[in-house]
Amino acid sequence: MALTLKDTFFISHGSPTLSIDESLPARHFLQSWKDKVFCQTPKSILVISGHWDTSFPAVNIVQRNDTIYDFYGFPDRMYKLKYPAPGAPELALRVKELLMESGFKRVDEDRKRGLDHGAWVPLMLMYPEADIPVCQLSVQSKRDGNYHYNLGKALAPLKDEGVLIIGSGSATHNLRALANLGGNVVPWASEFDTWLKDALLQGR
């Protein structure tokens, strides 16, 4: 009988330094994942990362995931970290099937891409053994919220098939702008964060 997972998670993966910086509370939260947050062991993991942006939905179909270092100017030891999780080609094809059955007319297959840091950095802390198959699905940032809502809705059956679905990114994400703010929060970011919190708490 397939494992039923009732929860889908959105994780803010923050800066890539989450991979090495012991002072970050988010690092310790993710390290406690299996013990305190989500004790079930999924059959496979689907990550939708804000760092894979394509014109059409795409899934990576590989036997073993390479570690993509899609960040620049960070400490050298970060580029030596590896997260060689097995790929999840069956899951990738299932994702494609579900999306196309729900009206998405094109879903691309990427047979070379590994895991970007939006996937492997949090997973390295959550599942350090790297023994659970992982597949990534891209986002389409030029499309609106309704589009992505429908994309997520199409994936809902995966929760009844033992798949842990993780959205990885941040409510807002512009580290270059952050560096120039001197610790201040721009009004539009604060307003959106409040709206997002209220929407989630009210089940909208």
C-alpha positions in Angstrom: 0.0 0.0 0.0 1.4 3.4 -1.0 2.4 5.8 1.8 0.0 8.8 2.0 1.6 12.1 2.8 -1.0 14.7 3.8 1.4 17.7 3.8 3.1 19.7 1.2 5.9 22.0 2.4 7.3 25.4 1.3 10.8 25.9 2.6 12.7 29.2 2.5 16.3 28.1 1.7 17.8 31.5 2.2 21.4 32.2 1.2 23.6 29.4 -0.1 25.6 29.8 3.1 22.9 27.8 4.8 25.0 24.9 3.7 27.9 25.8 6.0 26.8 28.5 8.5 26.1 27.0 11.9 24.8 30.3 13.2 21.7 30.2 11.0 18.5 29.1 12.9 17.1 27.7 9.6 20.0 25.3 9.4 19.2 23.8 12.7 15.5 23.7 11.9 16.2 21.7 8.7 18.6 19.4 10.5 15.8 18.5 13.0 13.4 17.8 10.1 13.2 14.0 10.5 13.0 14.1 14.2 10.7 17.0 14.9 8.9 18.1 11.8 8.2 15.2 9.4 8.9 11.7 10.7 7.6 9.8 7.7 10.2 8.6 5.1 8.9 9.4 1.7 9.2 7.1 -1.3 10.7 10.0 -3.3 10.9 13.8 -3.3 9.7 16.3 -5.8 11.3 19.8 -5.4 10.0 22.9 -7.1 12.9 25.3 -6.8 12.8 29.0 -7.6 16.3 28.5 -9.2 15.1 26.5 -12.2 13.0 28.9 -14.3 11.9 27.8 -17.8 9.4 28.9 -20.4 7.5 25.6 -20.1 7.4 23.1 -17.2 10.3 20.8 -17.2 11.4 17.8 -15.1 14.9 16.3 -14.7 15.1 12.7 -15.7 18.4 11.3 -14.4 19.7 8.1 -12.7 21.9 10.1 -10.3 21.7 13.8 -9.5 24.7 16.0 -10.0 25.2 18.9 -7.6 24.8 22.2 -9.4 26.8 25.2 -7.9 24.5 27.9 -9.2 26.0 30.6 -7.0 29.1 32.8 -7.2 31.7 34.4 -4.9 31.1 32.2 -1.9 33.7 30.3 0.3 35.6 27.6 -1.6 34.4 24.8 0.6 30.8 25.3 -0.5 31.9 24.2 -4.0 33.2 20.9 -2.6 29.9 19.9 -1.1 28.1 17.0 -2.8 24.6 15.7 -2.6 24.5 12.7 -4.9 20.9 11.7 -4.4 19.5 9.1 -6.8 17.3 10.5 -9.5 13.6 9.7 -9.7 12.9 9.1 -13.4 9.6 7.3 -12.7 8.4 10.2 -10.6 9.5 12.7 -13.3 7.4 10.9 -15.9 4.5 10.7 -13.5 4.7 14.5 -13.0 4.7 15.0 -16.7 1.7 12.7 -17.1 -0.3 14.5 -14.4 0.5 18.0 -15.8 -0.5 17.0 -19.3 -3.7 15.3 -18.2 -4.5 18.6 -16.4 -4.2 20.7 -19.6 -0.5 21.7 -19.6 0.2 21.1 -23.3 4.0 20.9 -23.1 6.2 19.5 -20.4 9.9 19.2 -21.2 12.3 16.5 -20.2 15.8 17.5 -19.1 18.1 14.4 -19.1 21.2 16.1 -17.9 20.3 18.5 -15.2 21.0 17.7 -11.5 19.9 19.6 -8.4 20.3 23.3 -8.0 21.1 24.8 -4.6 17.4 25.5 -4.0 17.1 21.7 -3.8 20.3 20.2 -2.6 21.2 22.7 0.2 18.0 22.1 2.2 17.9 18.4 1.4 21.5 18.0 2.5 20.4 19.1 5.9 17.0 17.3 5.9 18.1 14.0 4.5 21.9 13.9 4.8 22.2 10.3 3.7 21.1 11.3 0.2 19.4 8.0 -0.3 15.9 9.1 -1.3 15.2 9.6 -5.0 14.8 13.3 -6.0 13.2 14.9 -9.0 13.0 18.6 -9.8 10.2 20.5 -11.5 10.8 24.0 -12.9 8.8 27.2 -12.4 7.7 29.7 -15.0 8.2 33.1 -13.4 6.6 34.9 -16.3 3.3 33.2 -15.6 0.9 34.3 -12.9 -0.2 32.8 -9.6 -3.3 31.1 -11.0 -1.0 29.2 -13.4 1.1 27.9 -10.6 -1.8 27.2 -8.4 -3.2 25.0 -11.2 0.2 23.4 -11.6 0.3 22.5 -7.9 -3.3 21.3 -8.0 -2.4 18.9 -10.8 0.4 17.4 -8.6 -1.9 16.7 -5.6 -2.3 12.9 -6.4 1.4 12.4 -5.8 0.7 12.8 -2.0 -1.2 9.6 -2.2 1.7 7.9 -3.9 4.3 8.5 -1.2 5.9 11.6 -2.7 7.0 14.4 -0.5 6.4 17.7 -2.4 8.7 20.6 -1.4 8.5 24.2 -2.7 11.9 25.8 -2.2 12.6 29.5 -2.5 11.6 32.5 -0.4 8.6 34.9 -0.2 10.8 37.5 -1.8 14.3 36.8 -3.2 16.7 39.5 -4.3 20.0 39.2 -2.4 21.5 42.1 -4.4 18.8 44.4 -3.3 19.0 43.2 0.3 22.7 44.1 0.4 21.9 47.8 -0.3 19.1 48.1 2.3 21.2 48.2 5.5 19.0 45.7 7.2 15.7 47.6 6.4 12.7 45.9 4.8 11.2 47.6 1.7 7.5 48.3 2.2 6.3 46.1 -0.7 8.1 43.1 0.7 6.7 43.6 4.1 3.2 44.0 2.7 3.5 40.9 0.6 4.8 38.9 3.5 1.8 40.0 5.6 -0.6 39.1 2.8 1.0 35.7 2.4 0.9 34.9 6.1 -2.8 36.0 6.3 -3.7 34.0 3.2 -2.1 30.8 4.6 -3.6 31.2 8.1 -7.1 31.8 6.6 -6.8 28.9 4.2 -7.3 31.1 1.1 
